[in-house]
Structure formats: structure tokens, C-alpha cells
């Protein structure tokens, strides 16, 4: 018998606060999100720190040593810190 595992709704995946995002990343969360029609991914870096990138676009990966620095990443013309509670979170592991 197959087990049904319900997925979260976009509202359940949404980051309520910057602290919520920081906690998720510091606990090893992987995130896939949309902002202004562009898809991004963010995840902890295996060597320490964090990475963010344009989804499915080679050579767009940027490395940061802290989540606070990652929040300075520009998603289009907006700083991630300013829009993280407004992005559409497509998937997150934590």
C-alpha cells in the first residue's frame, strides 16, 4: 500500500519573517523560489557557508559565508532581505 505524503501549500512554505528564512538556511534547508518571474535556488554549501543561484542557469552560483551576507544578494533589482517574505516559495526542505 502506498503512503500519501501531503505537500505544503505555497502559504505554508512562505517565509513569515527574515528570522524564519535564516533559521531554515542554518538548519540545512534547501529552497526553490520565484521572484518577478525568475526562479532561484538557495542551499547550504558543502564546504561551509551558503550558495544562491538562478535555477537551471550555469555559472550563476554565488557563495556567501553567512546567511546575513546571503540576504544581500540581488534578486533582479531587489535585495533578497527586502523581499524574502514576499517571494513565492516553490519548495523548501525545512
Jmol script that loads the backbone (N, CA, C; Angstrom):
load data "model"
ATOM      1  N   UNK A   1       0.842  -1.176   0.000  1.00  0.00           N
ATOM      2  CA  UNK A   1       0.000   0.000   0.000  1.00  0.00           C
ATOM      3  C   UNK A   1       0.890   1.243   0.000  1.00  0.00           C
ATOM      4  N   UNK A   2       0.621   2.158  -0.894  1.00  0.00           N
ATOM      5  CA  UNK A   2       1.394   3.401  -0.992  1.00  0.00           C
ATOM      6  C   UNK A   2       1.006   4.347   0.137  1.00  0.00           C
ATOM      7  N   UNK A   3       1.985   5.093   0.607  1.00  0.00           N
ATOM      8  CA  UNK A   3       1.743   6.081   1.651  1.00  0.00           C
ATOM      9  C   UNK A   3       1.640   7.453   0.998  1.00  0.00           C
ATOM     10  N   UNK A   4       0.575   8.173   1.305  1.00  0.00           N
ATOM     11  CA  UNK A   4       0.393   9.515   0.771  1.00  0.00           C
ATOM     12  C   UNK A   4       1.027  10.517   1.714  1.00  0.00           C
ATOM     13  N   UNK A   5       1.933  11.317   1.182  1.00  0.00           N
ATOM     14  CA  UNK A   5       2.568  12.368   1.968  1.00  0.00           C
ATOM     15  C   UNK A   5       2.108  13.698   1.376  1.00  0.00           C
ATOM     16  N   UNK A   6       1.250  14.408   2.086  1.00  0.00           N
ATOM     17  CA  UNK A   6       0.756  15.674   1.532  1.00  0.00           C
ATOM     18  C   UNK A   6       1.876  16.701   1.418  1.00  0.00           C
ATOM     19  N   UNK A   7       1.808  17.515   0.379  1.00  0.00           N
ATOM     20  CA  UNK A   7       2.801  18.573   0.230  1.00  0.00           C
ATOM     21  C   UNK A   7       2.251  19.856   0.837  1.00  0.00           C
ATOM     22  N   UNK A   8       3.157  20.745   1.155  1.00  0.00           N
ATOM     23  CA  UNK A   8       2.759  22.026   1.726  1.00  0.00           C
ATOM     24  C   UNK A   8       2.119  22.908   0.668  1.00  0.00           C
ATOM     25  N   UNK A   9       1.259  23.788   1.116  1.00  0.00           N
ATOM     26  CA  UNK A   9       0.702  24.805   0.232  1.00  0.00           C
ATOM     27  C   UNK A   9       1.733  25.924   0.098  1.00  0.00           C
ATOM     28  N   UNK A  10       1.618  26.761  -0.920  1.00  0.00           N
ATOM     29  CA  UNK A  10       2.533  27.902  -1.022  1.00  0.00           C
ATOM     30  C   UNK A  10       2.511  28.770   0.240  1.00  0.00           C
ATOM     31  N   UNK A  11       1.366  28.921   0.854  1.00  0.00           N
ATOM     32  CA  UNK A  11       1.287  29.733   2.077  1.00  0.00           C
ATOM     33  C   UNK A  11       2.055  29.078   3.223  1.00  0.00           C
ATOM     34  N   UNK A  12       2.002  27.753   3.317  1.00  0.00           N
ATOM     35  CA  UNK A  12       2.749  27.047   4.369  1.00  0.00           C
ATOM     36  C   UNK A  12       4.253  27.142   4.126  1.00  0.00           C
ATOM     37  N   UNK A  13       4.666  27.203   2.875  1.00  0.00           N
ATOM     38  CA  UNK A  13       6.089  27.299   2.531  1.00  0.00           C
ATOM     39  C   UNK A  13       6.640  28.706   2.676  1.00  0.00           C
ATOM     40  N   UNK A  14       5.776  29.702   2.644  1.00  0.00           N
ATOM     41  CA  UNK A  14       6.200  31.102   2.664  1.00  0.00           C
ATOM     42  C   UNK A  14       6.964  31.422   3.947  1.00  0.00           C
ATOM     43  N   UNK A  15       7.982  32.268   3.824  1.00  0.00           N
ATOM     44  CA  UNK A  15       8.730  32.725   4.994  1.00  0.00           C
ATOM     45  C   UNK A  15       7.978  33.878   5.634  1.00  0.00           C
ATOM     46  N   UNK A  16       7.640  33.720   6.893  1.00  0.00           N
ATOM     47  CA  UNK A  16       6.888  34.743   7.611  1.00  0.00           C
ATOM     48  C   UNK A  16       7.778  35.924   7.996  1.00  0.00           C
ATOM     49  N   UNK A  17       9.029  35.628   8.307  1.00  0.00           N
ATOM     50  CA  UNK A  17       9.976  36.654   8.758  1.00  0.00           C
ATOM     51  C   UNK A  17      11.368  36.349   8.192  1.00  0.00           C
ATOM     52  N   UNK A  18      12.250  37.318   8.272  1.00  0.00           N
ATOM     53  CA  UNK A  18      13.647  37.090   7.905  1.00  0.00           C
ATOM     54  C   UNK A  18      14.253  36.038   8.828  1.00  0.00           C
ATOM     55  N   UNK A  19      13.891  36.070  10.098  1.00  0.00           N
ATOM     56  CA  UNK A  19      14.398  35.080  11.057  1.00  0.00           C
ATOM     57  C   UNK A  19      13.989  33.664  10.661  1.00  0.00           C
ATOM     58  N   UNK A  20      12.785  33.502  10.126  1.00  0.00           N
ATOM     59  CA  UNK A  20      12.306  32.206   9.654  1.00  0.00           C
ATOM     60  C   UNK A  20      13.211  31.702   8.523  1.00  0.00           C
ATOM     61  N   UNK A  21      13.552  32.571   7.576  1.00  0.00           N
ATOM     62  CA  UNK A  21      14.450  32.216   6.484  1.00  0.00           C
ATOM     63  C   UNK A  21      15.834  31.848   7.022  1.00  0.00           C
ATOM     64  N   UNK A  22      16.369  32.673   7.908  1.00  0.00           N
ATOM     65  CA  UNK A  22      17.699  32.424   8.465  1.00  0.00           C
ATOM     66  C   UNK A  22      17.738  31.086   9.194  1.00  0.00           C
ATOM     67  N   UNK A  23      16.723  30.793   9.981  1.00  0.00           N
ATOM     68  CA  UNK A  23      16.651  29.518  10.713  1.00  0.00           C
ATOM     69  C   UNK A  23      16.646  28.354   9.732  1.00  0.00           C
ATOM     70  N   UNK A  24      15.828  28.451   8.688  1.00  0.00           N
ATOM     71  CA  UNK A  24      15.737  27.396   7.680  1.00  0.00           C
ATOM     72  C   UNK A  24      17.102  27.132   7.048  1.00  0.00           C
ATOM     73  N   UNK A  25      17.786  28.179   6.625  1.00  0.00           N
ATOM     74  CA  UNK A  25      19.081  28.015   5.983  1.00  0.00           C
ATOM     75  C   UNK A  25      20.126  27.457   6.946  1.00  0.00           C
ATOM     76  N   UNK A  26      20.141  27.949   8.178  1.00  0.00           N
ATOM     77  CA  UNK A  26      21.131  27.495   9.160  1.00  0.00           C
ATOM     78  C   UNK A  26      20.893  26.058   9.590  1.00  0.00           C
ATOM     79  N   UNK A  27      19.669  25.558   9.403  1.00  0.00           N
ATOM     80  CA  UNK A  27      19.352  24.162   9.731  1.00  0.00           C
ATOM     81  C   UNK A  27      19.518  23.238   8.535  1.00  0.00           C
ATOM     82  N   UNK A  28      20.070  23.754   7.435  1.00  0.00           N
ATOM     83  CA  UNK A  28      20.348  22.924   6.265  1.00  0.00           C
ATOM     84  C   UNK A  28      19.258  22.923   5.211  1.00  0.00           C
ATOM     85  N   UNK A  29      18.336  23.861   5.286  1.00  0.00           N
ATOM     86  CA  UNK A  29      17.232  23.912   4.333  1.00  0.00           C
ATOM     87  C   UNK A  29      17.675  24.224   2.916  1.00  0.00           C
ATOM     88  N   UNK A  30      16.972  23.629   1.971  1.00  0.00           N
ATOM     89  CA  UNK A  30      17.164  23.923   0.560  1.00  0.00           C
ATOM     90  C   UNK A  30      15.892  24.580   0.061  1.00  0.00           C
ATOM     91  N   UNK A  31      16.028  25.660  -0.696  1.00  0.00           N
ATOM     92  CA  UNK A  31      14.891  26.485  -1.066  1.00  0.00           C
ATOM     93  C   UNK A  31      14.873  26.716  -2.567  1.00  0.00           C
ATOM     94  N   UNK A  32      13.691  26.643  -3.142  1.00  0.00           N
ATOM     95  CA  UNK A  32      13.466  26.971  -4.542  1.00  0.00           C
ATOM     96  C   UNK A  32      12.356  28.016  -4.545  1.00  0.00           C
ATOM     97  N   UNK A  33      12.626  29.202  -5.121  1.00  0.00           N
ATOM     98  CA  UNK A  33      11.629  30.258  -5.070  1.00  0.00           C
ATOM     99  C   UNK A  33      11.606  31.094  -6.348  1.00  0.00           C
ATOM    100  N   UNK A  34      10.490  31.793  -6.524  1.00  0.00           N
ATOM    101  CA  UNK A  34      10.295  32.687  -7.668  1.00  0.00           C
ATOM    102  C   UNK A  34      10.226  34.120  -7.192  1.00  0.00           C
ATOM    103  N   UNK A  35      10.856  35.009  -7.951  1.00  0.00           N
ATOM    104  CA  UNK A  35      10.701  36.447  -7.722  1.00  0.00           C
ATOM    105  C   UNK A  35      10.680  37.134  -9.086  1.00  0.00           C
ATOM    106  N   UNK A  36       9.611  37.852  -9.352  1.00  0.00           N
ATOM    107  CA  UNK A  36       9.435  38.571 -10.621  1.00  0.00           C
ATOM    108  C   UNK A  36       9.691  37.679 -11.836  1.00  0.00           C
ATOM    109  N   UNK A  37       9.160  36.453 -11.784  1.00  0.00           N
ATOM    110  CA  UNK A  37       9.240  35.540 -12.919  1.00  0.00           C
ATOM    111  C   UNK A  37      10.540  34.788 -13.072  1.00  0.00           C
ATOM    112  N   UNK A  38      11.503  34.999 -12.170  1.00  0.00           N
ATOM    113  CA  UNK A  38      12.793  34.295 -12.225  1.00  0.00           C
ATOM    114  C   UNK A  38      12.865  33.308 -11.067  1.00  0.00           C
ATOM    115  N   UNK A  39      13.294  32.084 -11.372  1.00  0.00           N
ATOM    116  CA  UNK A  39      13.411  31.048 -10.352  1.00  0.00           C
ATOM    117  C   UNK A  39      14.837  31.013  -9.803  1.00  0.00           C
ATOM    118  N   UNK A  40      14.940  30.919  -8.488  1.00  0.00           N
ATOM    119  CA  UNK A  40      16.219  30.883  -7.776  1.00  0.00           C
ATOM    120  C   UNK A  40      16.257  29.669  -6.860  1.00  0.00           C
ATOM    121  N   UNK A  41      17.462  29.259  -6.507  1.00  0.00           N
ATOM    122  CA  UNK A  41      17.667  28.227  -5.515  1.00  0.00           C
ATOM    123  C   UNK A  41      18.681  28.712  -4.499  1.00  0.00           C
ATOM    124  N   UNK A  42      18.519  28.283  -3.256  1.00  0.00           N
ATOM    125  CA  UNK A  42      19.478  28.607  -2.194  1.00  0.00           C
ATOM    126  C   UNK A  42      19.646  27.378  -1.322  1.00  0.00           C
ATOM    127  N   UNK A  43      20.876  27.144  -0.904  1.00  0.00           N
ATOM    128  CA  UNK A  43      21.177  25.953  -0.117  1.00  0.00           C
ATOM    129  C   UNK A  43      22.482  26.158   0.653  1.00  0.00           C
ATOM    130  N   UNK A  44      22.677  25.406   1.732  1.00  0.00           N
ATOM    131  CA  UNK A  44      23.991  25.442   2.379  1.00  0.00           C
ATOM    132  C   UNK A  44      25.051  24.893   1.422  1.00  0.00           C
ATOM    133  N   UNK A  45      26.254  25.407   1.522  1.00  0.00           N
ATOM    134  CA  UNK A  45      27.389  24.961   0.724  1.00  0.00           C
ATOM    135  C   UNK A  45      28.078  23.834   1.486  1.00  0.00           C
ATOM    136  N   UNK A  46      28.464  22.787   0.791  1.00  0.00           N
ATOM    137  CA  UNK A  46      29.100  21.646   1.457  1.00  0.00           C
ATOM    138  C   UNK A  46      30.407  22.016   2.148  1.00  0.00           C
ATOM    139  N   UNK A  47      31.071  23.049   1.682  1.00  0.00           N
ATOM    140  CA  UNK A  47      32.318  23.487   2.285  1.00  0.00           C
ATOM    141  C   UNK A  47      32.118  24.509   3.398  1.00  0.00           C
ATOM    142  N   UNK A  48      30.880  24.755   3.768  1.00  0.00           N
ATOM    143  CA  UNK A  48      30.567  25.788   4.750  1.00  0.00           C
ATOM    144  C   UNK A  48      29.998  26.996   4.028  1.00  0.00           C
ATOM    145  N   UNK A  49      29.196  27.747   4.671  1.00  0.00           N
ATOM    146  CA  UNK A  49      28.566  28.900   4.049  1.00  0.00           C
ATOM    147  C   UNK A  49      27.302  28.512   3.304  1.00  0.00           C
ATOM    148  N   UNK A  50      26.939  29.347   2.338  1.00  0.00           N
ATOM    149  CA  UNK A  50      25.668  29.197   1.636  1.00  0.00           C
ATOM    150  C   UNK A  50      25.844  29.602   0.180  1.00  0.00           C
ATOM    151  N   UNK A  51      24.993  29.033  -0.691  1.00  0.00           N
ATOM    152  CA  UNK A  51      25.023  29.409  -2.095  1.00  0.00           C
ATOM    153  C   UNK A  51      23.620  29.782  -2.557  1.00  0.00           C
ATOM    154  N   UNK A  52      23.569  30.625  -3.582  1.00  0.00           N
ATOM    155  CA  UNK A  52      22.323  31.003  -4.226  1.00  0.00           C
ATOM    156  C   UNK A  52      22.595  31.086  -5.718  1.00  0.00           C
ATOM    157  N   UNK A  53      21.586  30.787  -6.527  1.00  0.00           N
ATOM    158  CA  UNK A  53      21.790  30.718  -7.972  1.00  0.00           C
ATOM    159  C   UNK A  53      20.465  30.893  -8.704  1.00  0.00           C
ATOM    160  N   UNK A  54      20.565  31.250  -9.988  1.00  0.00           N
ATOM    161  CA  UNK A  54      19.412  31.232 -10.889  1.00  0.00           C
ATOM    162  C   UNK A  54      19.195  29.766 -11.244  1.00  0.00           C
ATOM    163  N   UNK A  55      17.998  29.285 -11.047  1.00  0.00           N
ATOM    164  CA  UNK A  55      17.695  27.875 -11.285  1.00  0.00           C
ATOM    165  C   UNK A  55      17.926  27.511 -12.751  1.00  0.00           C
ATOM    166  N   UNK A  56      18.630  26.398 -12.973  1.00  0.00           N
ATOM    167  CA  UNK A  56      18.927  25.861 -14.306  1.00  0.00           C
ATOM    168  C   UNK A  56      19.721  26.808 -15.200  1.00  0.00           C
ATOM    169  N   UNK A  57      20.511  27.693 -14.615  1.00  0.00           N
ATOM    170  CA  UNK A  57      21.376  28.570 -15.409  1.00  0.00           C
ATOM    171  C   UNK A  57      22.806  28.403 -14.907  1.00  0.00           C
ATOM    172  N   UNK A  58      23.660  27.804 -15.739  1.00  0.00           N
ATOM    173  CA  UNK A  58      25.048  27.594 -15.314  1.00  0.00           C
ATOM    174  C   UNK A  58      25.762  28.920 -15.033  1.00  0.00           C
ATOM    175  N   UNK A  59      26.741  28.822 -14.202  1.00  0.00           N
ATOM    176  CA  UNK A  59      27.618  29.956 -13.897  1.00  0.00           C
ATOM    177  C   UNK A  59      26.923  31.129 -13.212  1.00  0.00           C
ATOM    178  N   UNK A  60      25.849  30.861 -12.472  1.00  0.00           N
ATOM    179  CA  UNK A  60      25.189  31.939 -11.727  1.00  0.00           C
ATOM    180  C   UNK A  60      25.315  31.748 -10.221  1.00  0.00           C
ATOM    181  N   UNK A  61      26.020  30.715  -9.797  1.00  0.00           N
ATOM    182  CA  UNK A  61      26.145  30.410  -8.378  1.00  0.00           C
ATOM    183  C   UNK A  61      27.034  31.431  -7.674  1.00  0.00           C
ATOM    184  N   UNK A  62      26.534  31.954  -6.556  1.00  0.00           N
ATOM    185  CA  UNK A  62      27.287  32.900  -5.739  1.00  0.00           C
ATOM    186  C   UNK A  62      27.400  32.307  -4.335  1.00  0.00           C
ATOM    187  N   UNK A  63      28.589  32.342  -3.766  1.00  0.00           N
ATOM    188  CA  UNK A  63      28.870  31.787  -2.440  1.00  0.00           C
ATOM    189  C   UNK A  63      28.898  32.904  -1.397  1.00  0.00           C
ATOM    190  N   UNK A  64      28.349  32.626  -0.219  1.00  0.00           N
ATOM    191  CA  UNK A  64      28.373  33.563   0.906  1.00  0.00           C
ATOM    192  C   UNK A  64      28.791  32.806   2.160  1.00  0.00           C
ATOM    193  N   UNK A  65      29.490  33.496   3.053  1.00  0.00           N
ATOM    194  CA  UNK A  65      29.943  32.839   4.275  1.00  0.00           C
ATOM    195  C   UNK A  65      28.882  32.835   5.372  1.00  0.00           C
ATOM    196  N   UNK A  66      27.922  33.736   5.326  1.00  0.00           N
ATOM    197  CA  UNK A  66      26.869  33.781   6.347  1.00  0.00           C
ATOM    198  C   UNK A  66      25.509  33.998   5.679  1.00  0.00           C
ATOM    199  N   UNK A  67      24.456  33.661   6.400  1.00  0.00           N
ATOM    200  CA  UNK A  67      23.101  33.907   5.901  1.00  0.00           C
ATOM    201  C   UNK A  67      22.856  35.404   5.790  1.00  0.00           C
ATOM    202  N   UNK A  68      23.381  36.181   6.726  1.00  0.00           N
ATOM    203  CA  UNK A  68      23.201  37.632   6.644  1.00  0.00           C
ATOM    204  C   UNK A  68      23.791  38.184   5.345  1.00  0.00           C
ATOM    205  N   UNK A  69      24.956  37.695   4.951  1.00  0.00           N
ATOM    206  CA  UNK A  69      25.542  38.133   3.690  1.00  0.00           C
ATOM    207  C   UNK A  69      24.719  37.647   2.502  1.00  0.00           C
ATOM    208  N   UNK A  70      24.206  36.419   2.584  1.00  0.00           N
ATOM    209  CA  UNK A  70      23.336  35.880   1.537  1.00  0.00           C
ATOM    210  C   UNK A  70      22.111  36.766   1.336  1.00  0.00           C
ATOM    211  N   UNK A  71      21.584  37.315   2.402  1.00  0.00           N
ATOM    212  CA  UNK A  71      20.410  38.187   2.316  1.00  0.00           C
ATOM    213  C   UNK A  71      20.693  39.480   1.544  1.00  0.00           C
ATOM    214  N   UNK A  72      21.952  39.782   1.297  1.00  0.00           N
ATOM    215  CA  UNK A  72      22.318  40.942   0.493  1.00  0.00           C
ATOM    216  C   UNK A  72      22.302  40.666  -1.002  1.00  0.00           C
ATOM    217  N   UNK A  73      22.119  39.402  -1.388  1.00  0.00           N
ATOM    218  CA  UNK A  73      22.085  39.017  -2.802  1.00  0.00           C
ATOM    219  C   UNK A  73      20.960  39.769  -3.522  1.00  0.00           C
ATOM    220  N   UNK A  74      21.244  40.207  -4.731  1.00  0.00           N
ATOM    221  CA  UNK A  74      20.250  40.935  -5.520  1.00  0.00           C
ATOM    222  C   UNK A  74      19.449  39.950  -6.373  1.00  0.00           C
ATOM    223  N   UNK A  75      18.154  39.891  -6.122  1.00  0.00           N
ATOM    224  CA  UNK A  75      17.245  39.106  -6.957  1.00  0.00           C
ATOM    225  C   UNK A  75      16.588  40.116  -7.904  1.00  0.00           C
ATOM    226  N   UNK A  76      17.111  40.167  -9.108  1.00  0.00           N
ATOM    227  CA  UNK A  76      16.700  41.228 -10.023  1.00  0.00           C
ATOM    228  C   UNK A  76      17.203  42.550  -9.482  1.00  0.00           C
ATOM    229  N   UNK A  77      16.303  43.493  -9.300  1.00  0.00           N
ATOM    230  CA  UNK A  77      16.696  44.809  -8.779  1.00  0.00           C
ATOM    231  C   UNK A  77      16.396  44.954  -7.286  1.00  0.00           C
ATOM    232  N   UNK A  78      16.055  43.844  -6.627  1.00  0.00           N
ATOM    233  CA  UNK A  78      15.713  43.872  -5.198  1.00  0.00           C
ATOM    234  C   UNK A  78      16.709  43.067  -4.374  1.00  0.00           C
ATOM    235  N   UNK A  79      16.977  43.548  -3.187  1.00  0.00           N
ATOM    236  CA  UNK A  79      17.826  42.807  -2.258  1.00  0.00           C
ATOM    237  C   UNK A  79      16.974  41.690  -1.641  1.00  0.00           C
ATOM    238  N   UNK A  80      17.533  40.477  -1.562  1.00  0.00           N
ATOM    239  CA  UNK A  80      16.806  39.330  -1.022  1.00  0.00           C
ATOM    240  C   UNK A  80      16.202  39.646   0.341  1.00  0.00           C
ATOM    241  N   UNK A  81      16.953  40.351   1.196  1.00  0.00           N
ATOM    242  CA  UNK A  81      16.476  40.716   2.529  1.00  0.00           C
ATOM    243  C   UNK A  81      15.143  41.476   2.470  1.00  0.00           C
ATOM    244  N   UNK A  82      14.978  42.294   1.439  1.00  0.00           N
ATOM    245  CA  UNK A  82      13.788  43.134   1.333  1.00  0.00           C
ATOM    246  C   UNK A  82      12.569  42.398   0.797  1.00  0.00           C
ATOM    247  N   UNK A  83      12.785  41.234   0.161  1.00  0.00           N
ATOM    248  CA  UNK A  83      11.653  40.544  -0.485  1.00  0.00           C
ATOM    249  C   UNK A  83      11.442  39.106  -0.031  1.00  0.00           C
ATOM    250  N   UNK A  84      12.290  38.573   0.853  1.00  0.00           N
ATOM    251  CA  UNK A  84      12.213  37.152   1.189  1.00  0.00           C
ATOM    252  C   UNK A  84      10.840  36.761   1.742  1.00  0.00           C
ATOM    253  N   UNK A  85      10.138  37.657   2.391  1.00  0.00           N
ATOM    254  CA  UNK A  85       8.803  37.324   2.907  1.00  0.00           C
ATOM    255  C   UNK A  85       7.726  37.479   1.837  1.00  0.00           C
ATOM    256  N   UNK A  86       8.107  37.945   0.656  1.00  0.00           N
ATOM    257  CA  UNK A  86       7.150  38.134  -0.439  1.00  0.00           C
ATOM    258  C   UNK A  86       7.354  37.178  -1.605  1.00  0.00           C
ATOM    259  N   UNK A  87       8.493  36.481  -1.654  1.00  0.00           N
ATOM    260  CA  UNK A  87       8.763  35.572  -2.769  1.00  0.00           C
ATOM    261  C   UNK A  87       7.773  34.412  -2.744  1.00  0.00           C
ATOM    262  N   UNK A  88       7.586  33.779  -3.897  1.00  0.00           N
ATOM    263  CA  UNK A  88       6.776  32.561  -3.974  1.00  0.00           C
ATOM    264  C   UNK A  88       7.710  31.391  -3.766  1.00  0.00           C
ATOM    265  N   UNK A  89       7.584  30.719  -2.635  1.00  0.00           N
ATOM    266  CA  UNK A  89       8.435  29.570  -2.325  1.00  0.00           C
ATOM    267  C   UNK A  89       7.820  28.344  -3.001  1.00  0.00           C
ATOM    268  N   UNK A  90       8.532  27.804  -3.986  1.00  0.00           N
ATOM    269  CA  UNK A  90       8.048  26.639  -4.717  1.00  0.00           C
ATOM    270  C   UNK A  90       8.299  25.366  -3.938  1.00  0.00           C
ATOM    271  N   UNK A  91       9.419  25.324  -3.214  1.00  0.00           N
ATOM    272  CA  UNK A  91       9.765  24.132  -2.434  1.00  0.00           C
ATOM    273  C   UNK A  91      10.783  24.534  -1.374  1.00  0.00           C
ATOM    274  N   UNK A  92      10.677  23.911  -0.227  1.00  0.00           N
ATOM    275  CA  UNK A  92      11.687  24.077   0.817  1.00  0.00           C
ATOM    276  C   UNK A  92      11.730  22.814   1.632  1.00  0.00           C
ATOM    277  N   UNK A  93      12.943  22.430   2.041  1.00  0.00           N
ATOM    278  CA  UNK A  93      13.094  21.170   2.749  1.00  0.00           C
ATOM    279  C   UNK A  93      12.866  21.298   4.246  1.00  0.00           C
ATOM    280  N   UNK A  94      12.963  22.506   4.792  1.00  0.00           N
ATOM    281  CA  UNK A  94      12.726  22.696   6.225  1.00  0.00           C
ATOM    282  C   UNK A  94      11.768  23.852   6.382  1.00  0.00           C
TER     283      UNK A  94
END
end "model"
wireframe off; spacefill off
backbone 0.3
color backbone group
